[in-house]
Structure formats: C-alpha cells, structure tokens
C-alpha cells in the first residue's frame, strides 16, 4: 500500500449542490400543483354554495307564493301574499277558510345582499280588510323577524307579465379571489288565487 486514497471515494460538492437544486425544483412543482388544486376546489365550492342559495331562494318563493290566496306586488323587489299556514302545518285550517290566513312577505335587502322572508307580518288577516302597507316602508312588522333565505343576492326582480303569473328572477354573485361568477335562477309562479278580495 502506497498510502494513496482511492479516486472515487465519495460525492463531490458539485454533485451535492446539483442534487439540492433538483430537489428544490421538484418541491416547488409539487407546491404549485397543490396550491392551484386547493384554489380550484375553493372556487368551485364557493360557486356551488352561491348557486345553491340562489336555487333555494327561488324554490322557497315558488313553494309558498304558489299557495298564496292574494298577492300584493309592492315593487319589483318586494311582495306580500296571504298564506294559510294552518293548512300546511297540520292545523284545523283549510285552504277554503281564509279568515285565519296570514300575510307573508318576501323582500330584497340590497344593503346586505340578502333575500328575506317574513312569516305572518300581519297575522289573522281578514279577507275583507285592505291590503297591508309595505313593511319596509312603514317599519311595522308586528314582531315578525326576517328569515334570510339567500345570501349574496345582487339582483332580485319580481314581475307580473300576465294576470295570473309572477316571474321571479334572482341573481347571486360569488366572489372568490380575483374572479367572480353570477348564478342566475329564474322561474314563474302561479299563485292559486290572484283575486282582489
């Protein structure tokens, strides 16, 4: 033995630096893929939630307004209607007995971007009585607190193109990061009674 070290006894500094650089590139690629996937899932979930809220709002209106015995369209974004809660909740009331009907209300609050529902803001409405005043104008709601049925509502329009139908158009905006997307749901409701009594 001459005391010389073998030529290929280990890893050079250049090889260590190259390996560290390659591992860093792979790590950055994995992090970028993970971040973009998470952002896509978050956007999709938020947009689906917004679409669901818009759909639920219109379905809620269709369910209750279609049972309305009298409808008062205050404006393009506020409506009241007589509704027999006893017939639905299993009480003794029937749809033919309008003496126990309550006035319910839908309205859009543009300051909070919410669609609200007030149940029985005028209780026990007499069918011969005059139509109630708009609760958003008078502030009289008789203790009927609003129930938010849709959030993120940027537009809510009610129209009565024919004598018996009411068109409902609800638009909700989903804003996620730098992107935003509208969810628009439209439907036509035919209340059972559009009478003037």
Secondary structure, 3 states (H helix, E strand, C coil): CCCCCCCCCCCCHHHHHHHHHHHHHHHHHHHHHHHHHHHHHHHHHHHHHHHHHHHHHHHHHHHHHCCCCCEEEEECCEEEEEECHHHHCCCCCCCCCCCCCEEEEEEEECCCCEEEEEEEEECCCCCCCCCCCCHHHHCCCCCCCCEEEEECEEEEEEECCCCCCEEEEEEEEEEECCEEEEEEEEEEECCCCCCCC
